[in-house]
């Protein structure tokens, strides 16, 4: 179910506004760890759970690291080895979190692709009790004081959607249509692509013949490179009430397992990434489970 802001109260006062860099369609924040004066590069990734810190940095900073290794999940063909840990104290734009649940993982590959060292990933453990607004045009994130409640506001050009959490990742069921057909999509700010479709979504949307003609390619993630296909969709894509033509699509025939997700019938059809989200001001309310999309001039 979707509805305009005319049915929502959006009297939201930002507690903090945090500037970010947008590097290869990735949201890059500066964070302090453990009260230090040094700033470290962290990515904001709604598709990561819980959060992550580079293993070598965690050792250097003497974090308590679990002795037992586990195999993590993520894009790419290589094994992903993680260890449980917590970040004692992290500060982003004046917003602090203590004993932040995380895992250690080798982030050197991601850093090499972005051309800078990456200290960590802020994921669900950082976001789960917050309301965040991402203004891509201003390169600014607002961490808001209030949740989205019922009431009235005149922002009729904005639209709100119920947001579920699937495997700790935001999911919307009625925000995106392809050729008029609804698709169940994850909201992943760690994905640089516009749209990613999984095999289930391709079948559901009747795109099998179109996908076959797309060019083979590779995409990078925590686990290095993985095989994909890339193409341009001939059918219209509608996100909110905005219609896009000739949208670039990534097809992942073997999507990663999503930890603690629902049943196979509830598995998402794909992912909406920063490539498309950057056309909007995006508000994610993890408390009330609501996503709001606003045109940049409305989002403030």
Order of alpha helices (4+ residues) and beta strands (2+ residues): beta-beta-beta-beta-beta-beta-beta-alpha-beta-beta-beta-alpha-beta-alpha-beta-beta-beta-beta-beta-beta-beta-beta-alpha-alpha-beta-beta-beta-beta-beta-beta-alpha-beta-beta-alpha
